[in-house]
């Protein structure tokens, strides 16, 4: 048996019959051989499970099936399976429509001091359904950061969709996580969060990290379906706002530990960026007054978060305007702004 630590790869599977073989093959074909691949079919209604069982035979592949419970439940089950097999080594996640480079684990773990790191994180590239590159922010720079720097990158990535040195720490599929840290701190995905569950997991995990290796190479390929409208539905918007009620307070607790004004201001920008995202998506979805009132009040109910950002410095004009909207606590003003955004951007064409 290899002396290298076991890497447990967790792959939730749902309705991905045309891409699951590419995904699993990319993991099994790693030059780093001491791996186990845990695929959990989450109640697929297509032939995903049959395609996988008939398409790949490898002793390192474990296939499980369950009724549909969602990605958080499925990943948690994968974590429990991985820890029951081995409580040392690493855990990582791959989505069933994505794939990874064959040298992902060997290159990421190719450091004499790798055992001193709590997290090894690499970069990604995003491709369209056709295979055309959307973006690749990797620059092949390798560096070590501490916990404070990690939270800076985490929030920067969420605000800008990319961060300093192009690493996006919120993307849990680009990280090798220590099993012992997950085990000792009982870190899991929150099943109540339907949108942003990866962010909450990252906050929990980063709060236990002291040394993080950033390997800024695009080992992970994020596949994007053409013309996807999944983020513009009413349900997706509701899930997004509901997730923030758990994520934002948890993140604020971690940020306050550092007593750093710059980090505090960045957190304020992060909250405002989420509110602005809500405004934009609400204009596309064409929410009615009642829907807007319901979601707007969910922001205001985070009173500790709101009071915190009211006192922080914001640089951009759109951030200041958004904060004034929150401070006004006026659904009517918010409703009016959303409808104006819809009109200005031509979203009235979208039903």
C-alpha positions in Angstrom: 0.0 0.0 0.0 1.2 3.5 -0.8 2.5 5.5 2.1 0.8 8.5 0.6 -2.3 9.6 2.5 -5.7 8.4 1.2 -7.6 11.0 -0.8 -11.4 10.4 -0.6 -13.3 12.0 -3.5 -17.0 12.6 -2.9 -19.2 12.9 -6.0 -23.0 13.6 -5.6 -24.8 12.3 -8.7 -28.1 13.6 -10.0 -29.3 13.3 -13.6 -26.0 13.4 -15.3 -26.0 10.4 -17.5 -24.1 12.1 -20.4 -21.2 13.4 -18.2 -20.8 11.1 -15.2 -18.3 8.7 -17.0 -16.1 11.6 -17.9 -16.2 12.9 -14.4 -15.4 9.6 -12.6 -12.8 8.6 -15.2 -10.9 11.9 -14.6 -10.7 11.1 -10.9 -9.8 7.4 -11.3 -7.1 8.3 -13.9 -5.1 10.3 -11.4 -1.4 9.8 -11.3 -1.8 9.8 -7.5 -3.2 6.3 -7.0 -4.1 6.1 -3.3 -7.7 7.3 -3.7 -11.2 6.2 -3.1 -14.1 7.5 -5.2 -17.5 7.7 -3.4 -20.3 8.3 -5.8 -23.8 8.8 -4.3 -26.7 8.8 -6.6 -29.3 11.3 -5.2 -32.4 9.8 -6.7 -31.6 10.4 -10.3 -34.6 10.1 -12.7 -32.5 9.4 -15.8 -30.0 6.5 -16.5 -27.1 8.0 -14.6 -26.7 5.1 -12.1 -27.0 2.4 -14.8 -24.5 4.3 -17.1 -22.0 4.5 -14.3 -22.3 0.9 -13.1 -22.0 -0.5 -16.6 -19.3 2.0 -17.8 -16.6 1.7 -15.1 -15.2 -1.2 -13.1 -12.6 -0.2 -10.5 -12.0 -1.5 -7.0 -11.5 2.1 -5.8 -15.0 3.1 -6.9 -17.9 2.9 -4.4 -21.4 3.5 -5.7 -24.4 4.3 -3.4 -28.0 5.1 -4.1 -30.6 6.9 -2.1 -33.9 8.8 -2.5 -33.5 12.5 -3.4 -32.3 14.5 -0.4 -30.3 17.3 -2.0 -26.6 18.0 -2.4 -25.9 18.9 1.3 -27.3 15.7 2.7 -25.5 13.7 -0.1 -22.1 15.3 0.6 -22.6 14.8 4.4 -23.2 11.1 3.7 -20.1 11.0 1.6 -18.1 12.6 4.4 -19.4 10.0 6.9 -18.5 7.1 4.5 -15.0 8.5 4.0 -14.4 8.9 7.7 -15.7 5.5 8.4 -13.1 4.1 6.0 -10.2 6.3 7.1 -9.9 9.2 9.5 -6.5 10.4 8.2 -5.7 11.9 4.8 -7.8 14.2 2.7 -11.3 14.7 1.5 -12.3 16.6 -1.7 -15.5 17.1 -3.7 -16.2 16.9 -7.4 -19.5 17.7 -9.1 -20.8 15.1 -11.4 -20.8 17.3 -14.5 -17.3 18.6 -14.0 -13.9 16.9 -14.3 -10.3 17.3 -13.0 -6.8 17.2 -14.5 -4.9 13.9 -14.1 -2.2 15.5 -12.1 -4.5 17.3 -9.7 -3.7 15.4 -6.5 0.0 14.5 -7.3 0.9 18.1 -8.1 -1.2 19.6 -5.2 0.4 17.2 -2.7 3.9 17.4 -4.1 5.4 19.5 -1.3 7.8 18.2 1.4 5.9 20.3 4.0 2.4 19.3 2.9 1.7 17.8 6.3 1.9 21.2 7.9 -1.0 22.5 5.8 -4.6 22.5 6.9 -6.0 23.1 3.4 -4.5 22.8 -0.1 -6.5 24.8 -2.6 -6.1 25.0 -6.3 -7.7 27.0 -9.1 -10.2 26.2 -11.9 -11.3 27.1 -15.3 -14.9 27.4 -16.5 -16.0 26.1 -19.9 -19.3 26.2 -21.8 -21.3 23.1 -22.9 -19.4 23.3 -26.3 -16.1 23.1 -24.5 -15.2 26.8 -25.2 -13.3 28.5 -22.4 -15.2 31.1 -20.5 -12.4 32.0 -18.2 -9.2 30.7 -16.6 -7.7 32.9 -13.8 -4.9 30.7 -12.9 -1.3 32.1 -13.0 0.6 29.1 -11.7 1.7 31.0 -8.6 2.1 28.9 -5.4 2.0 30.5 -2.0 1.1 30.1 1.6 -1.5 32.2 3.4 -2.9 32.4 7.0 -6.4 32.4 8.2 -6.9 36.1 8.0 -5.7 36.2 4.4 -8.0 33.3 3.6 -11.1 35.1 4.8 -10.0 38.1 2.7 -9.7 35.9 -0.4 -13.0 34.2 0.5 -15.0 37.4 0.5 -13.2 38.9 -2.4 -14.0 35.9 -4.5 -17.7 36.1 -3.6 -17.8 39.8 -4.4 -15.9 39.7 -7.7 -16.2 36.0 -8.8 -12.5 36.0 -8.6 -10.0 37.1 -6.0 -6.4 38.1 -5.4 -4.1 35.7 -7.3 -7.3 34.3 -8.9 -8.1 31.7 -6.2 -11.8 31.4 -5.2 -11.7 29.9 -1.7 -15.5 29.5 -1.6 -15.4 26.7 -4.3 -15.2 23.6 -2.2 -14.6 21.4 -5.3 -11.1 23.0 -5.6 -9.8 22.0 -2.2 -8.1 19.1 -0.4 -9.5 19.2 3.2 -8.0 17.4 6.1 -10.2 14.6 7.4 -9.0 15.2 11.0 -10.1 18.8 11.0 -13.5 17.8 9.6 -13.8 15.0 12.2 -12.6 16.9 15.2 -14.8 19.9 14.6 -17.8 18.0 13.2 -17.9 20.2 10.1 -20.8 19.4 7.8 -23.0 21.0 5.2 -26.1 22.7 6.5 -29.2 21.0 5.0 -31.3 24.2 5.5 -29.1 26.1 3.0 -30.3 25.3 -0.5 -28.1 28.0 -2.2 -24.6 28.7 -0.8 -24.1 25.5 1.2 -20.5 25.5 0.0 -19.9 28.9 1.5 -21.1 27.8 4.9 -18.9 24.7 4.8 -15.9 26.9 3.8 -16.5 29.3 6.7 -16.6 26.5 9.2 -13.5 24.9 7.8 -11.4 28.1 7.3 -12.1 29.0 11.0 -10.0 26.0 11.9 -7.1 26.7 9.5 -3.8 28.2 10.3 -1.7 27.4 7.2 -3.2 27.1 3.7 -1.3 26.3 0.5 -2.7 28.1 -2.6 -1.7 26.2 -5.7 -2.9 28.5 -8.4 -3.2 26.0 -11.2 -6.5 25.3 -13.0 -6.8 21.6 -12.2 -10.6 21.7 -11.9 -12.9 22.2 -14.9 -16.2 23.8 -14.1 -18.7 22.8 -16.8 -21.5 25.3 -17.5 -24.7 24.6 -19.4 -25.4 27.1 -22.1 -28.1 29.7 -21.4 -28.8 28.3 -17.9 -31.6 30.2 -16.1 -31.4 28.4 -12.8 -30.3 31.5 -10.9 -33.1 33.6 -12.2 -36.1 31.7 -10.9 -38.1 32.8 -7.9 -37.3 29.6 -5.9 -33.6 30.1 -6.5 -33.8 33.6 -5.3 -35.7 32.6 -2.2 -33.1 29.9 -1.5 -30.3 32.5 -2.0 -31.8 34.9 0.5 -32.7 32.2 3.0 -29.1 30.9 2.9 -27.7 34.3 3.7 -29.6 34.3 7.0 -27.3 31.5 8.1 -24.1 32.4 6.2 -23.8 36.1 6.9 -24.0 35.9 10.8 -21.6 33.0 10.8 -19.1 34.9 8.6 -19.4 38.0 10.8 -18.4 36.1 13.9 -15.2 35.0 12.2 -14.4 38.5 10.8 -14.8 40.1 14.2 -12.1 37.9 15.6 -9.4 39.8 13.7 -10.4 43.4 14.7 -9.2 44.6 11.4 -10.9 47.7 9.9 -10.0 46.7 6.3 -11.5 43.3 6.8 -14.6 44.8 8.4 -15.1 47.1 5.5 -14.7 44.2 3.0 -17.4 42.3 5.0 -19.7 45.3 4.6 -19.1 45.3 0.9 -19.8 41.6 0.8 -23.2 42.1 2.5 -24.0 44.9 0.2 -23.0 42.9 -2.9 -25.5 40.2 -1.8 -28.2 42.8 -1.5 -27.4 44.2 -4.9 -27.5 40.7 -6.3 -30.9 40.3 -4.8 -32.1 43.6 -6.4 -30.8 42.5 -9.9 -32.3 39.0 -9.7 -35.6 40.3 -8.3 -35.9 42.6 -11.4 -35.2 39.7 -13.7 -37.7 37.4 -12.0 -40.3 40.2 -11.9 -41.2 39.6 -8.2 -44.4 41.2 -7.0 -44.7 43.6 -4.0 -45.4 40.8 -1.6 -42.5 38.7 -2.7 -40.1 41.6 -2.5 -41.4 42.6 1.0 -40.8 39.0 2.2 -37.3 38.8 0.9 -36.4 42.4 1.9 -37.4 41.7 5.5 -35.2 38.7 5.6 -32.2 41.0 5.1 -33.5 43.4 7.8 -34.0 40.5 10.3 -30.3 40.1 10.4 -30.2 43.0 12.8 -26.6 42.4 14.1 -25.3 42.2 10.6 -27.2 45.3 9.5 -26.0 47.3 12.5 -22.4 46.2 11.8 -22.4 47.3 8.2 -24.2 50.6 8.9 -21.0 51.7 10.8 -18.5 50.6 8.2 -16.9 52.5 5.3 -18.1 51.8 1.8 -16.2 53.2 -1.2 -18.5 52.7 -4.2 -21.6 54.9 -4.9 -23.8 51.9 -5.6 -22.8 50.4 -2.2 -23.8 53.6 -0.4 -27.1 53.7 -2.2 -27.8 50.1 -1.3 -27.0 50.7 2.3 -29.3 53.7 2.4 -32.1 51.5 1.0 -31.5 49.0 3.9 -31.4 51.8 6.5 -34.6 53.2 5.2 -36.3 49.8 5.9 -38.8 50.8 3.2 -40.2 48.0 1.0 -41.8 50.6 -1.2 -38.5 52.2 -2.1 -37.0 48.8 -2.7 -39.9 47.8 -4.9 -39.6 51.0 -6.9 -35.9 50.6 -7.4 -36.3 47.0 -8.6 -39.1 47.9 -11.1 -36.9 50.8 -12.4 -34.0 48.3 -12.9 -36.3 46.0 -14.8 -37.4 48.8 -17.0 -34.0 50.3 -17.6 -32.4 46.9 -18.4 -35.3 45.7 -20.7 -36.2 42.8 -18.4 -39.9 43.4 -19.2 -39.3 41.0 -22.1 -38.7 38.2 -19.7 -41.9 36.6 -18.4 
